[in-house]
Amino acid sequence: QLKKAKDFIEASEMLEKLVALEPDDKQHYYDLANTYIYQKAYSSALSTYQKIEDKFGFEEGVVLQRKQIYLNQNKLKEALGEVELLITYFPEETKYYGMKGHILNMQGKYIITS
């Protein structure tokens, strides 16, 4: 396990260099954020996702990843905010309303009855 963790740290360092060398390659940012998530370095992952949006604009995948990070941290209010952002951008996408209902249920604000 220790070697595997060290490999991800090394991968993060390599990807940080790639981002610096090729700042217009969006995939490098996503790969870097994924290595941070694996390490549970959520603040670094969130910072990387912010850089993606700052550089490339709104990204649905970024918002979904942030939502998942917040759920992993049990930050339900923040996760709900991300889903509401998706609903604002994609009001026709019913899956986002389902996600909202799920988070509200986790908060105890919406009870599903049969």
C-alpha positions in Angstrom: 0.0 0.0 0.0 2.8 2.4 0.9 4.4 1.9 -2.6 1.1 2.5 -4.3 0.5 5.7 -2.3 4.1 6.8 -3.2 3.4 6.1 -6.9 0.3 8.4 -6.8 2.4 11.2 -5.1 5.0 10.8 -7.8 2.3 10.8 -10.5 0.9 14.0 -9.0 4.3 15.7 -9.1 4.7 14.6 -12.8 1.3 15.8 -13.7 1.9 19.2 -12.0 4.9 19.6 -14.2 2.9 18.6 -17.3 0.3 21.2 -16.5 3.0 23.8 -16.2 4.5 22.7 -19.5 1.3 22.2 -21.4 -1.3 24.5 -19.8 -3.7 24.2 -22.7 -4.1 20.4 -22.3 -7.3 20.0 -20.3 -6.7 16.3 -19.8 -3.6 16.9 -17.7 -5.7 18.8 -15.2 -8.3 16.1 -15.0 -5.6 13.5 -14.5 -4.0 15.6 -11.8 -7.3 16.0 -10.0 -7.9 12.3 -10.1 -4.5 11.5 -8.5 -5.4 14.0 -5.7 -8.7 12.3 -5.2 -7.0 8.9 -4.9 -4.8 10.4 -2.2 -7.9 12.0 -0.5 -6.2 15.4 -1.1 -9.6 16.9 -1.7 -8.6 20.5 -1.3 -5.9 20.1 -4.0 -8.5 18.3 -6.3 -11.0 21.1 -5.8 -8.3 23.7 -6.5 -7.4 21.9 -9.7 -11.1 21.7 -10.8 -11.3 25.5 -10.2 -8.3 26.0 -12.4 -10.0 24.0 -15.1 -13.1 26.2 -15.0 -11.0 29.4 -14.8 -9.1 28.4 -17.9 -11.7 26.5 -20.0 -15.0 27.7 -18.7 -18.0 25.8 -17.3 -17.5 22.0 -17.3 -20.3 19.6 -16.3 -17.8 17.0 -15.4 -16.0 19.3 -13.0 -19.3 20.1 -11.2 -20.1 16.4 -10.9 -16.6 15.7 -9.5 -16.9 18.5 -6.9 -20.3 17.2 -5.9 -18.8 13.7 -5.3 -15.9 15.2 -3.3 -18.3 17.0 -1.1 -20.4 13.9 -0.6 -17.2 12.0 0.3 -16.6 14.6 3.0 -20.2 14.6 4.1 -20.5 18.3 3.1 -24.1 17.9 2.0 -24.9 21.6 1.7 -22.0 22.1 -0.7 -22.9 19.0 -2.7 -26.5 20.3 -3.0 -25.1 23.6 -4.3 -23.3 21.8 -7.0 -26.4 19.9 -8.1 -28.4 23.1 -8.1 -25.8 24.6 -10.4 -26.3 21.7 -12.7 -30.0 22.1 -12.6 -29.5 25.8 -13.5 -27.4 24.9 -16.6 -29.4 21.8 -17.6 -33.0 22.2 -16.4 -34.2 19.5 -18.7 -31.9 16.9 -17.2 -34.1 14.9 -14.8 -31.2 13.0 -13.4 -30.0 16.2 -11.6 -33.4 16.5 -9.9 -33.0 12.9 -8.7 -29.6 13.8 -7.3 -31.1 16.8 -5.5 -33.8 14.6 -4.0 -31.2 12.1 -2.9 -29.1 14.8 -1.1 -32.1 16.4 0.5 -33.1 12.9 1.7 -29.6 12.5 3.2 -30.1 15.8 5.0 -33.4 14.6 6.3 -35.3 17.3 4.4 -37.1 15.1 2.0 -38.7 11.8 3.0 -39.7 9.3 0.5 -42.8 7.3 1.5 -44.3 4.3 -0.2 
